Amino acid sequence: MRRFNLHTRPLARDDDEPPGYGGRYARVSEAVGATGLVVKLFELEPGQSICPYHYEYVEEWLVVLEGRPTIRHPGGEEVADPGDAICFPSGPAGAHKVTNRSSETARMLMFSDGREPSVAVYPDSDKIGVWPGNDADHVIVRRSANVDYWDGETGG
């Protein structure tokens, strides 16, 4: 049996994240060999966010373990409490951003379907990200870069 202890496992930090997005994390599902569900543990110090405001075309869940993060959603913002479980539905209704505006560290688990290809939409920056299942082909573009379906497909 493979296990992951949420209290004792060390967390990683990405060195390339911009200011305000410096949370620590651990890929729980990878550590235990899961293949169908993505589970990540996040720890956010005051003033940090997990990721930009976005939505995906899969359901995502957030479970607050410690602290009181602020959740931005299509209806506004709300502070979550320890023990809260929050579902972000698929599509625009599930848009969200998790930020720690409190003075204490926040810890939370996020769950989502791990299937690829996957798509994320970032309304604030008008971007769309596509992850087809390998790092070499993933792309993030502005919606304004949209071309016609037949663009470049017909010769002259």
C-alpha positions as CSV (number, residue, x, y, z in Angstrom):
1,M,0.0,0.0,0.0
2,R,1.4,3.4,-1.0
3,R,0.5,6.3,1.2
4,F,1.1,10.0,1.5
5,N,1.0,11.8,4.9
6,L,-0.5,15.3,4.5
7,H,1.2,16.5,7.7
8,T,4.8,15.3,7.3
9,R,5.5,15.1,3.6
10,P,7.8,18.0,2.3
11,L,6.3,20.4,-0.2
12,A,8.0,21.8,-3.3
13,R,8.0,25.3,-4.7
14,D,8.4,26.3,-8.4
15,D,11.2,28.8,-8.8
16,D,9.7,30.4,-12.0
17,E,6.4,31.6,-10.5
18,P,5.8,35.4,-10.4
19,P,5.3,37.3,-7.2
20,G,2.0,36.5,-5.6
21,Y,2.0,32.9,-6.8
22,G,4.6,31.4,-4.6
23,G,2.6,28.6,-2.9
24,R,4.2,25.3,-2.0
25,Y,2.6,22.0,-3.2
26,A,2.9,18.3,-3.4
27,R,1.4,16.0,-6.0
28,V,-0.4,13.5,-3.7
29,S,-1.9,11.4,-6.5
30,E,1.5,10.8,-8.2
31,A,3.1,9.9,-4.8
32,V,0.6,7.1,-4.3
33,G,0.5,5.9,-7.9
34,A,-3.1,7.1,-8.7
35,T,-4.0,7.3,-12.4
36,G,-7.6,8.6,-12.6
37,L,-7.8,11.4,-10.1
38,V,-5.4,14.4,-9.6
39,V,-4.9,15.4,-6.0
40,K,-2.6,18.1,-4.9
41,L,-1.8,19.5,-1.5
42,F,-1.2,23.3,-1.4
43,E,0.2,25.5,1.3
44,L,-0.2,29.2,0.8
45,E,1.5,31.8,2.9
46,P,-0.2,35.2,3.3
47,G,-0.5,37.2,0.1
48,Q,-0.1,34.2,-2.2
49,S,-2.4,32.6,-4.8
50,I,-2.5,29.1,-6.3
51,C,-3.1,30.1,-9.9
52,P,-4.8,32.9,-11.9
53,Y,-8.6,33.1,-12.1
54,H,-9.6,30.3,-14.5
55,Y,-12.1,27.6,-15.3
56,E,-11.7,24.1,-16.8
57,Y,-14.0,21.7,-18.5
58,V,-13.7,19.2,-15.6
59,E,-15.1,19.5,-12.1
60,E,-12.6,20.6,-9.5
61,W,-12.8,20.4,-5.7
62,L,-11.1,22.3,-2.9
63,V,-11.0,21.1,0.7
64,V,-9.6,23.6,3.2
65,L,-7.5,21.9,5.9
66,E,-6.1,24.9,7.7
67,G,-6.4,28.7,7.4
68,R,-9.0,30.9,5.7
69,P,-8.3,31.4,2.0
70,T,-10.4,33.8,-0.1
71,I,-12.1,32.1,-3.0
72,R,-12.9,34.3,-6.0
73,H,-15.8,32.9,-8.1
74,P,-18.2,34.2,-10.7
75,G,-20.5,35.6,-8.0
76,G,-17.8,37.5,-6.1
77,E,-15.4,36.5,-3.3
78,E,-15.9,34.5,-0.1
79,V,-13.6,33.5,2.7
80,A,-13.5,29.7,3.2
81,D,-13.1,28.1,6.7
82,P,-11.2,25.0,7.8
83,G,-13.2,22.0,6.9
84,D,-15.0,23.6,3.9
85,A,-15.4,21.4,0.8
86,I,-16.1,23.5,-2.3
87,C,-17.0,22.2,-5.8
88,F,-16.1,24.2,-8.9
89,P,-18.3,22.9,-11.7
90,S,-17.1,22.3,-15.2
91,G,-17.2,25.4,-17.4
92,P,-17.6,29.2,-16.7
93,A,-19.8,28.6,-13.7
94,G,-16.8,27.0,-12.0
95,A,-14.3,29.8,-12.5
96,H,-12.1,30.3,-9.4
97,K,-9.0,31.7,-7.9
98,V,-7.7,30.8,-4.4
99,T,-5.8,33.5,-2.5
100,N,-4.6,33.7,1.1
101,R,-5.5,37.2,2.3
102,S,-5.3,36.2,5.9
103,S,-2.3,36.5,8.2
104,E,-1.9,32.7,8.7
105,T,-0.7,30.0,6.3
106,A,-3.5,28.1,4.5
107,R,-3.4,24.4,3.6
108,M,-5.8,22.8,1.2
109,L,-6.3,19.8,-1.1
110,M,-7.5,20.2,-4.7
111,F,-9.1,17.3,-6.6
112,S,-9.8,17.1,-10.3
113,D,-10.2,14.6,-13.1
114,G,-6.8,13.8,-14.4
115,R,-7.8,13.1,-18.0
116,E,-6.0,14.8,-20.9
117,P,-6.5,16.5,-23.2
118,S,-7.6,19.3,-21.0
119,V,-8.5,22.9,-21.5
120,A,-8.4,25.9,-19.1
121,V,-9.7,29.3,-19.8
122,Y,-8.3,32.5,-18.1
123,P,-11.0,35.2,-18.4
124,D,-8.9,38.0,-16.9
125,S,-6.1,37.7,-19.5
126,D,-8.4,36.3,-22.3
127,K,-6.2,33.2,-22.7
128,I,-6.9,29.6,-23.4
129,G,-4.6,26.8,-22.4
130,V,-4.7,23.3,-24.0
131,W,-2.8,20.3,-22.6
132,P,-3.1,17.4,-25.1
133,G,-1.3,14.9,-22.9
134,N,2.4,15.7,-23.4
135,D,4.4,18.7,-22.5
136,A,5.8,19.2,-25.9
137,D,2.5,20.1,-27.5
138,H,0.8,22.1,-24.8
139,V,-0.1,25.7,-25.7
140,I,-1.5,28.8,-24.1
141,V,-2.8,31.5,-26.5
142,R,-4.8,34.7,-26.4
143,R,-8.3,34.2,-27.8
144,S,-7.5,37.1,-30.2
145,A,-5.1,34.6,-32.0
146,N,-8.1,32.6,-33.2
147,V,-8.0,31.7,-36.8
148,D,-10.6,30.2,-39.1
149,Y,-10.9,26.5,-39.2
150,W,-9.7,26.3,-42.8
151,D,-6.8,28.8,-42.3
152,G,-3.7,27.4,-43.9
153,E,-5.5,24.2,-45.1
154,T,-6.4,25.2,-48.6
155,G,-3.8,25.9,-51.3
156,G,-4.1,28.8,-53.7
